[in-house]
């Protein structure tokens, strides 16, 4: 099995996690509209998205490991974890009052 895409995604999520942790890319998360940005706590939001990217990177590393071991089940578990983390994380961000001012 070819694990190139899984590896690239894992590294990309890791890089995004570091960028979000450093406070970069706030326009990607909160947008450029000042009315929308005023509603959200920027530091808490960026910390949450940083953690979310690190978890997504870990899920992709599971897929990379499964692909290296030629184990389709482990690859599917990694993909399933990616979907679950993404849906639960975004739902939590949008529904939680923790990130709003």
Beta strands, then each sheet from edge to edge (+ up, - down):
end
